[in-house]
Amino acid sequence: MNNMKELFYYMIGRVPADLRENELRGKKLLHISDTPSSFFGELARLIGILKPDYIVHTGDLVDNIKLELFPGSLWRYERDVKKLIKILEQSSAAKLYIALGNHDDLQTVQKLCQRSHIIATSEIVHIEGLEFAIAHDPAELIKKSSAYNLFGHNLTQKSGFTEGRLYLNGITGINLVELESTRYHIYPYPADTDNNRLGRGKIGL
């Protein structure tokens, strides 16, 4: 947190992106991951403020429903993932990428998506002249990494540069990349997000 105002936003469950929006220049990519349904309303607000040109979600679309562990919750998952996809696809983003997580269901996501590009495990994509490797599990990026790497799934993997390559974890922060300058910003999730993901000690779920 840079100051008390940002801390206040964080504690009341808001992303303080509106404090920095005027600093942003050119086309933008928004990256999120492992999103509980409690975050969806705030995500819609954030997209409205930042107006990203590209959105990447690196999986576990409804992270409060552990579908891999409780497959009987598929009906709840479908109900909630429909809300998320509606938020993403009604945005003004030119392109949407969804990498499926271990708690996602391919058939459900395929059925609900109209214009999102679905990534089953990992994929390298080119956006505004930059190469991004996108995966849910950072272990997949060992096999297929790039100059810019977006992932989720594991809290122990930190964002930052490794051997000249940028790795951004969508669990530990909401990532925004300015595609012309390649500057990136990391915004905090609202204070209750980790609890709503079902536990602050979640590692590799």
C-alpha positions as CSV (number, residue, x, y, z in Angstrom):
1,M,0.0,0.0,0.0
2,N,1.3,3.4,-0.9
3,N,-0.7,5.4,1.5
4,M,-3.6,5.4,4.0
5,K,-6.2,6.1,1.2
6,E,-5.2,2.9,-0.6
7,L,-5.3,1.0,2.7
8,F,-8.8,2.3,3.2
9,Y,-9.9,1.1,-0.2
10,Y,-8.4,-2.3,0.4
11,M,-10.1,-2.8,3.7
12,I,-13.6,-1.9,2.4
13,G,-13.2,-4.4,-0.4
14,R,-12.4,-2.1,-3.3
15,V,-9.5,-2.1,-5.7
16,P,-7.7,1.3,-5.5
17,A,-7.1,1.4,-9.3
18,D,-9.0,4.6,-9.7
19,L,-6.2,6.3,-7.8
20,R,-3.8,5.6,-10.6
21,E,-5.9,5.4,-13.8
22,N,-4.7,8.8,-15.0
23,E,-1.1,7.5,-15.1
24,L,-1.9,4.8,-17.6
25,R,-1.1,5.3,-21.3
26,G,-1.9,3.4,-24.4
27,K,-3.4,-0.1,-24.8
28,K,-3.7,-2.2,-21.6
29,L,-3.9,-5.8,-20.7
30,L,-5.6,-6.9,-17.4
31,H,-4.7,-10.2,-15.8
32,I,-6.6,-11.9,-13.0
33,S,-6.7,-15.4,-11.7
34,D,-8.4,-17.7,-9.1
35,T,-11.4,-15.4,-8.7
36,P,-14.0,-16.2,-6.0
37,S,-17.6,-15.1,-6.9
38,S,-17.5,-12.4,-4.2
39,F,-15.0,-10.6,-6.4
40,F,-17.1,-10.4,-9.5
41,G,-18.9,-7.1,-8.7
42,E,-15.6,-5.4,-7.9
43,L,-14.1,-6.9,-11.1
44,A,-16.9,-5.3,-13.2
45,R,-16.2,-1.9,-11.5
46,L,-12.5,-2.3,-12.2
47,I,-13.0,-3.1,-15.8
48,G,-15.2,-0.1,-16.2
49,I,-12.5,2.1,-14.7
50,L,-9.4,0.7,-16.5
51,K,-11.1,-0.2,-19.8
52,P,-8.5,-2.8,-20.7
53,D,-8.0,-3.6,-24.3
54,Y,-7.2,-7.3,-23.5
55,I,-8.2,-9.4,-20.5
56,V,-6.5,-12.6,-19.5
57,H,-7.9,-14.9,-16.8
58,T,-5.6,-17.7,-15.8
59,G,-8.1,-20.1,-14.4
60,D,-10.2,-21.3,-11.4
61,L,-12.9,-19.0,-12.6
62,V,-15.0,-19.5,-9.5
63,D,-12.3,-20.3,-7.0
64,N,-14.7,-20.6,-4.0
65,I,-16.1,-23.8,-5.7
66,K,-13.4,-26.5,-5.7
67,L,-14.8,-28.4,-8.6
68,E,-11.9,-30.9,-8.8
69,L,-12.6,-31.9,-5.1
70,F,-16.4,-31.6,-5.2
71,P,-17.7,-32.5,-8.8
72,G,-21.2,-32.5,-7.4
73,S,-21.0,-28.7,-7.3
74,L,-21.0,-28.4,-11.1
75,W,-24.5,-26.8,-11.1
76,R,-23.3,-24.1,-8.7
77,Y,-20.1,-23.6,-10.7
78,E,-22.1,-23.2,-14.0
79,R,-24.4,-20.7,-12.3
80,D,-21.6,-18.5,-11.1
81,V,-19.2,-18.9,-14.0
82,K,-22.0,-17.6,-16.3
83,K,-21.9,-14.4,-14.3
84,L,-18.2,-14.0,-14.7
85,I,-18.2,-14.7,-18.4
86,K,-21.0,-12.2,-18.9
87,I,-18.8,-9.5,-17.1
88,L,-15.8,-10.3,-19.3
89,E,-17.6,-10.6,-22.6
90,Q,-19.7,-7.5,-22.1
91,S,-16.5,-5.5,-21.6
92,S,-15.0,-3.3,-24.3
93,A,-11.9,-5.5,-24.4
94,A,-11.0,-6.5,-28.0
95,K,-9.8,-10.0,-27.0
96,L,-10.4,-12.3,-24.0
97,Y,-8.2,-15.2,-23.0
98,I,-9.3,-17.8,-20.5
99,A,-6.8,-20.5,-19.4
100,L,-8.7,-23.3,-17.6
101,G,-7.7,-24.2,-14.0
102,N,-7.9,-27.5,-12.2
103,H,-11.2,-26.4,-10.7
104,D,-12.8,-25.5,-14.1
105,D,-15.0,-27.5,-16.5
106,L,-14.1,-27.3,-20.1
107,Q,-17.5,-28.2,-21.5
108,T,-19.3,-25.7,-19.3
109,V,-16.9,-22.9,-20.2
110,Q,-17.1,-23.7,-23.9
111,K,-20.9,-23.7,-23.7
112,L,-21.1,-20.3,-22.1
113,C,-18.4,-18.4,-24.0
114,Q,-19.2,-16.5,-27.1
115,R,-16.0,-14.6,-27.9
116,S,-13.4,-15.7,-25.4
117,H,-10.4,-17.7,-26.5
118,I,-10.1,-20.8,-24.3
119,I,-6.7,-22.3,-23.4
120,A,-6.8,-25.8,-22.1
121,T,-3.4,-26.0,-20.5
122,S,-0.9,-23.4,-21.8
123,E,-0.4,-21.4,-24.9
124,I,1.8,-18.7,-26.4
125,V,-0.1,-15.7,-27.9
126,H,1.0,-12.5,-29.5
127,I,-0.7,-9.3,-28.4
128,E,0.3,-5.9,-29.8
129,G,3.7,-7.2,-30.9
130,L,4.5,-8.8,-27.5
131,E,4.7,-12.5,-26.8
132,F,2.8,-13.9,-23.8
133,A,2.9,-17.4,-22.4
134,I,-0.5,-18.1,-20.6
135,A,-1.2,-21.0,-18.2
136,H,-3.0,-21.7,-15.0
137,D,-0.2,-23.7,-13.4
138,P,3.2,-22.0,-13.4
139,A,4.8,-25.5,-13.9
140,E,3.4,-25.4,-17.4
141,L,5.6,-22.3,-18.1
142,I,8.7,-24.3,-17.5
143,K,7.8,-26.2,-20.7
144,K,6.6,-23.1,-22.6
145,S,7.8,-19.8,-21.4
146,S,8.1,-16.4,-23.1
147,A,9.2,-12.8,-22.5
148,Y,5.9,-12.3,-20.6
149,N,4.3,-15.1,-18.6
150,L,0.9,-15.0,-16.9
151,F,-0.3,-17.6,-14.5
152,G,-2.2,-18.3,-11.2
153,H,-2.8,-21.5,-9.1
154,N,0.2,-21.2,-6.6
155,L,0.8,-18.5,-4.0
156,T,4.4,-19.5,-3.6
157,Q,5.4,-18.3,-7.1
158,K,6.1,-14.6,-6.9
159,S,5.7,-12.0,-9.6
160,G,8.9,-10.4,-11.1
161,F,11.7,-10.9,-13.5
162,T,13.6,-14.2,-13.8
163,E,16.5,-14.4,-16.2
164,G,15.1,-11.4,-18.1
165,R,11.6,-12.8,-18.4
166,L,8.6,-11.3,-16.6
167,Y,6.4,-13.6,-14.6
168,L,3.1,-12.2,-13.2
169,N,1.0,-14.2,-10.7
170,G,-2.7,-13.4,-10.9
171,I,-3.4,-14.8,-7.4
172,T,-1.1,-12.5,-5.5
173,G,-2.2,-9.4,-7.3
174,I,-4.3,-7.9,-10.1
175,N,-1.9,-7.3,-12.9
176,L,-2.1,-4.5,-15.5
177,V,0.4,-4.3,-18.4
178,E,0.8,-1.2,-20.5
179,L,1.5,-2.8,-23.9
180,E,3.3,0.1,-25.5
181,S,5.7,1.0,-22.7
182,T,5.6,-2.5,-21.2
183,R,5.3,-1.0,-17.7
184,Y,3.2,-3.1,-15.3
185,H,1.2,-2.3,-12.2
186,I,0.0,-4.7,-9.5
187,Y,-3.1,-3.9,-7.6
188,P,-4.2,-5.6,-4.4
189,Y,-7.3,-7.8,-4.4
190,P,-9.9,-6.7,-1.8
191,A,-9.1,-7.7,1.7
192,D,-11.5,-10.6,1.9
193,T,-10.5,-12.3,-1.4
194,D,-8.1,-14.9,0.1
195,N,-10.7,-15.9,2.7
196,N,-13.3,-16.3,-0.1
197,R,-10.9,-18.5,-2.0
198,L,-11.3,-20.7,1.1
199,G,-8.3,-20.1,3.2
200,R,-5.2,-17.9,3.3
201,G,-3.0,-21.0,3.5
202,K,-4.1,-22.1,0.0
203,I,-1.1,-23.4,-1.9
204,G,-1.5,-25.2,-5.2
205,L,-5.3,-25.6,-4.9
